[in-house]
Amino acid sequence: MKKKVLAMTMAALMAASITACGGAKTETSAADTTAAESKAEDTTAAESKSEETTAEAAGEEETKAAGGKLIMVTNAEFPPYEYHEGGEIVGIDADIARAIADELGMELEIEDIAFDSIIPELTSGKADFAMAGMTVDEKRKQSVDFSDTYAKASQRIIVKSDSAIATPDDLKGKVVGVQQGTTGDLYVSDLEADNTTVERYNKGFEAVQALSQGKIDAVVIDGEPAKVFVEQTDGLKILDEAFTDEEYAVAVKKGNTELLDKINSTLKNLKESGKLDEIVAKYISAE
């Protein structure tokens, strides 16, 4: 009898053991399944995030190609090409820039910065293009690409009405004011070998003000701004002979051929339609 009870007890224990093992395996399988499902969800989420990032990048590229914001940098101290009026930057360059943005279906944002900071802003990619009465020259071509020219200009000499300075050659040995970073600065610097002293100012009107106060002998600056400054300041005149002749163009980051082609296409349309002449006439009266 004892043997029978013992056999039954052993059988019960073995059955319990088998059940316990089977239960542990079932629980492990359930845990594995849950972990796998969680991992799958994480993978799906990661893929979704990756797709969103790719879509955003593609969207940014698409915005740059068509629509979106177009950032132009200038130095708004250069009338009639760019200057402040009623809290807005206006002028020939500003109007042409708006026409370019309209043609591309983009919103224009104009940033006013120091003239000698313009090219660094382009090369760093912080701005899309620059218009600032910017003359095309070989030194600048090393850093940026230029559009077709849209205006001809000249560097003119401003002196006091009673000045003995009558020609560019008379600037040798004198004190001449220029706006820093402009072609006037570049060309007048060549006279330093002839004992000419070059005084550089951040803004053109500061140089004209120094001339009016007798601190310098002459100012070399672009022709159209020169006219504005002389009209606004008594006792000054512009010499008949130009210091240099030059051309203005739009500057873009070197290698940005897509934007450059679009700008050139717009400039061509503005010229052929007569719109460019209308813009210039709005700010410069025919002589």
C-alpha positions as CSV (number, residue, x, y, z in Angstrom):
1,M,0.0,0.0,0.0
2,K,2.8,2.4,0.9
3,K,4.5,1.6,-2.3
4,K,1.3,2.4,-4.2
5,V,1.0,5.7,-2.4
6,L,4.6,6.5,-3.0
7,A,4.2,5.8,-6.7
8,M,1.2,8.0,-7.0
9,T,3.0,10.8,-5.2
10,M,6.0,10.5,-7.5
11,A,3.7,10.6,-10.5
12,A,2.0,13.7,-9.2
13,L,5.3,15.5,-8.6
14,M,6.5,14.6,-12.1
15,A,3.3,15.9,-13.6
16,A,3.6,19.1,-11.7
17,S,7.2,19.5,-12.8
18,I,6.2,19.0,-16.4
19,T,3.4,21.5,-16.1
20,A,5.8,24.1,-14.5
21,C,8.4,23.7,-17.2
22,G,5.7,24.0,-19.9
23,G,4.4,27.2,-18.1
24,A,7.8,28.8,-18.0
25,K,8.3,28.1,-21.7
26,T,5.0,29.6,-22.5
27,E,5.8,32.7,-20.4
28,T,9.2,33.1,-22.2
29,S,7.6,32.8,-25.6
30,A,5.1,35.4,-24.7
31,A,7.8,37.8,-23.5
32,D,9.8,37.1,-26.6
33,T,6.8,37.9,-28.8
34,T,6.2,41.2,-26.8
35,A,9.8,42.2,-27.2
36,A,9.8,41.4,-30.9
37,E,6.6,43.5,-31.4
38,S,8.1,46.4,-29.4
39,K,11.3,46.2,-31.6
40,A,9.2,46.2,-34.7
41,E,7.3,49.3,-33.5
42,D,10.6,51.0,-32.8
43,T,11.9,50.1,-36.3
44,T,8.7,51.4,-37.9
45,A,8.9,54.6,-35.9
46,A,12.5,55.1,-36.9
47,E,11.7,54.5,-40.5
48,S,8.8,56.9,-40.3
49,K,11.1,59.6,-38.8
50,S,13.7,59.0,-41.5
51,E,11.1,59.4,-44.2
52,E,9.9,62.6,-42.6
53,T,13.5,64.0,-42.5
54,T,14.0,63.0,-46.1
55,A,10.7,64.6,-47.0
56,E,11.7,67.8,-45.2
57,A,15.0,67.9,-46.9
58,A,13.4,67.4,-50.3
59,G,10.8,70.1,-49.4
60,E,13.6,72.5,-48.6
61,E,15.3,71.9,-51.9
62,E,12.0,72.3,-53.7
63,T,11.4,75.5,-51.9
64,K,14.8,76.8,-52.9
65,A,14.1,75.8,-56.5
66,A,10.6,77.3,-56.7
67,G,8.9,79.4,-54.2
68,G,10.1,80.3,-50.7
69,K,12.3,83.1,-49.5
70,L,15.1,84.9,-51.5
71,I,17.6,86.8,-49.4
72,M,19.3,89.8,-50.9
73,V,22.1,91.7,-49.1
74,T,22.9,95.3,-49.7
75,N,24.4,98.4,-48.1
76,A,21.4,100.8,-48.0
77,E,23.6,104.0,-48.0
78,F,23.9,104.4,-51.7
79,P,21.1,106.5,-53.2
80,P,19.4,106.2,-55.7
81,Y,20.3,102.5,-55.9
82,E,19.5,101.6,-52.3
83,Y,18.5,103.7,-49.3
84,H,16.0,103.9,-46.4
85,E,12.7,105.6,-46.8
86,G,9.9,105.3,-44.3
87,G,11.3,102.2,-42.7
88,E,11.8,100.4,-46.0
89,I,14.8,99.9,-48.3
90,V,14.0,101.4,-51.7
91,G,15.9,102.3,-54.8
92,I,16.9,101.0,-58.3
93,D,18.5,97.8,-57.0
94,A,15.6,97.1,-54.5
95,D,13.1,97.4,-57.3
96,I,15.1,95.2,-59.7
97,A,15.5,92.6,-56.8
98,R,11.7,92.6,-56.3
99,A,11.2,92.0,-60.0
100,I,13.6,89.1,-59.8
101,A,11.8,87.6,-56.8
102,D,8.4,88.1,-58.5
103,E,9.7,86.3,-61.6
104,L,10.8,83.4,-59.5
105,G,7.6,83.3,-57.5
106,M,9.5,83.9,-54.3
107,E,9.3,86.3,-51.3
108,L,12.1,88.8,-51.2
109,E,13.9,89.7,-47.9
110,I,16.5,92.6,-48.1
111,E,19.2,92.7,-45.4
112,D,21.2,95.9,-44.9
113,I,24.8,95.2,-43.9
114,A,28.2,96.9,-44.2
115,F,29.4,97.0,-47.8
116,D,32.6,95.0,-47.1
117,S,30.5,92.2,-45.4
118,I,28.5,91.6,-48.6
119,I,30.8,89.1,-50.3
120,P,31.4,87.1,-47.1
121,E,27.6,86.8,-46.6
122,L,27.4,85.3,-50.1
123,T,30.3,82.9,-49.8
124,S,29.1,81.6,-46.5
125,G,25.6,80.9,-47.9
126,K,23.8,83.3,-45.6
127,A,22.4,85.3,-48.5
128,D,21.3,84.3,-52.0
129,F,22.4,87.3,-54.0
130,A,23.7,90.8,-53.6
131,M,22.8,94.1,-55.2
132,A,24.6,97.2,-53.9
133,G,25.7,99.2,-56.9
134,M,28.4,96.5,-57.1
135,T,31.0,97.0,-59.8
136,V,32.2,93.9,-61.7
137,D,36.0,93.6,-61.3
138,E,38.5,90.8,-61.5
139,K,39.3,90.7,-57.7
140,R,35.6,90.2,-56.9
141,K,35.2,87.6,-59.6
142,Q,37.6,85.4,-57.6
143,S,35.0,85.1,-54.8
144,V,31.6,85.4,-56.5
145,D,29.9,85.1,-59.9
146,F,28.3,88.0,-61.6
147,S,25.2,88.3,-63.7
148,D,24.9,90.2,-66.9
149,T,25.4,93.9,-66.2
150,Y,22.2,96.0,-65.7
151,A,23.7,99.5,-65.3
152,K,26.7,101.6,-66.4
153,A,28.3,103.8,-63.8
154,S,31.4,105.9,-63.1
155,Q,33.5,106.9,-60.1
156,R,33.2,110.7,-59.8
157,I,35.2,113.2,-57.8
158,I,33.5,115.5,-55.3
159,V,35.4,118.6,-54.1
160,K,34.6,121.9,-52.5
161,S,33.3,124.6,-54.9
162,D,36.5,126.7,-54.6
163,S,38.9,123.7,-54.7
164,A,42.0,123.8,-56.9
165,I,41.5,120.2,-57.8
166,A,40.3,120.0,-61.4
167,T,41.3,116.5,-62.7
168,P,42.0,113.0,-61.3
169,D,45.7,113.7,-61.6
170,D,45.3,116.5,-59.1
171,L,44.4,114.0,-56.4
172,K,48.1,112.9,-56.0
173,G,49.4,114.0,-52.7
174,K,45.9,114.9,-51.4
175,V,43.7,113.5,-48.7
176,V,40.8,111.6,-50.4
177,G,37.8,110.1,-48.8
178,V,36.1,106.8,-50.0
179,Q,33.5,104.3,-48.8
180,Q,35.4,101.3,-47.4
181,G,35.3,98.2,-49.6
182,T,34.0,100.0,-52.7
183,T,35.7,100.2,-56.1
184,G,36.4,103.9,-55.3
185,D,38.4,102.6,-52.3
186,L,40.2,100.1,-54.6
187,Y,41.1,102.6,-57.4
188,V,42.1,105.5,-55.1
189,S,44.3,103.1,-53.1
190,D,46.5,102.9,-56.2
191,L,47.3,106.6,-55.6
192,E,48.9,105.9,-52.3
193,A,52.2,105.3,-54.1
194,D,52.0,109.0,-55.1
195,N,51.7,110.1,-51.5
196,T,47.9,110.3,-51.6
197,T,46.3,109.7,-48.2
198,V,43.1,107.6,-48.3
199,E,40.5,108.1,-45.6
200,R,38.0,105.2,-45.4
201,Y,34.5,105.6,-44.1
202,N,31.7,103.1,-43.5
203,K,29.2,105.2,-45.3
204,G,29.5,107.4,-48.3
205,F,27.7,110.4,-46.7
206,E,30.3,110.3,-43.9
207,A,33.0,110.9,-46.4
208,V,31.0,113.8,-48.0
209,Q,30.4,115.2,-44.5
210,A,34.2,115.1,-43.8
211,L,34.8,117.0,-47.1
212,S,32.2,119.6,-46.2
213,Q,33.9,120.1,-42.8
214,G,37.3,120.6,-44.4
215,K,38.8,117.4,-43.0
216,I,39.7,115.9,-46.4
217,D,40.3,117.4,-49.9
218,A,38.0,115.2,-52.1
219,V,35.7,112.3,-52.2
220,V,35.7,109.5,-54.9
221,I,32.3,107.8,-55.1
222,D,29.9,106.4,-57.7
223,G,28.3,109.0,-60.0
224,E,24.6,108.8,-59.0
225,P,25.1,108.9,-55.3
226,A,27.6,111.7,-55.9
227,K,24.8,113.8,-57.5
228,V,22.5,113.2,-54.6
229,F,25.1,114.1,-52.0
230,V,26.0,117.3,-53.8
231,E,22.4,118.3,-54.2
232,Q,21.9,117.9,-50.4
233,T,25.2,119.6,-49.4
234,D,26.0,123.3,-50.1
235,G,29.4,124.3,-51.3
236,L,30.3,121.1,-53.2
237,K,30.7,120.2,-56.8
238,I,31.4,117.2,-59.1
239,L,34.4,117.4,-61.5
240,D,33.5,117.0,-65.1
241,E,36.1,114.3,-65.7
242,A,35.2,110.8,-64.3
243,F,37.8,109.0,-62.2
244,T,36.8,105.6,-63.8
245,D,34.0,104.0,-65.8
246,E,32.4,100.7,-64.7
247,E,29.4,98.5,-64.8
248,Y,27.0,97.1,-62.1
249,A,25.8,93.5,-61.8
250,V,24.1,91.1,-59.4
251,A,26.5,88.9,-57.4
252,V,25.8,85.3,-56.3
253,K,27.7,82.6,-54.5
254,K,30.4,81.1,-56.8
255,G,29.0,78.1,-58.6
256,N,25.3,78.8,-58.1
257,T,24.5,78.6,-61.8
258,E,20.9,77.8,-61.3
259,L,20.1,81.1,-59.6
260,L,22.4,83.0,-61.8
261,D,20.7,81.7,-65.0
262,K,17.3,82.7,-63.5
263,I,18.6,86.2,-62.6
264,N,20.0,86.7,-66.1
265,S,16.8,85.6,-67.7
266,T,14.8,88.1,-65.6
267,L,17.2,90.9,-66.4
268,K,16.9,90.1,-70.1
269,N,13.1,90.3,-69.8
270,L,13.3,93.6,-67.9
271,K,15.5,95.1,-70.5
272,E,13.4,93.9,-73.5
273,S,10.1,94.9,-72.0
274,G,11.4,98.4,-71.1
275,K,10.7,97.7,-67.4
276,L,14.3,98.3,-66.4
277,D,14.3,101.7,-68.0
278,E,11.1,102.5,-66.1
279,I,12.7,101.5,-62.8
280,V,15.8,103.7,-63.5
281,A,13.7,106.7,-64.6
282,K,11.7,106.4,-61.4
283,Y,14.8,107.3,-59.4
284,I,17.1,109.1,-61.9
285,S,15.7,112.1,-63.9
286,A,16.8,112.4,-67.5
287,E,19.4,115.2,-67.9
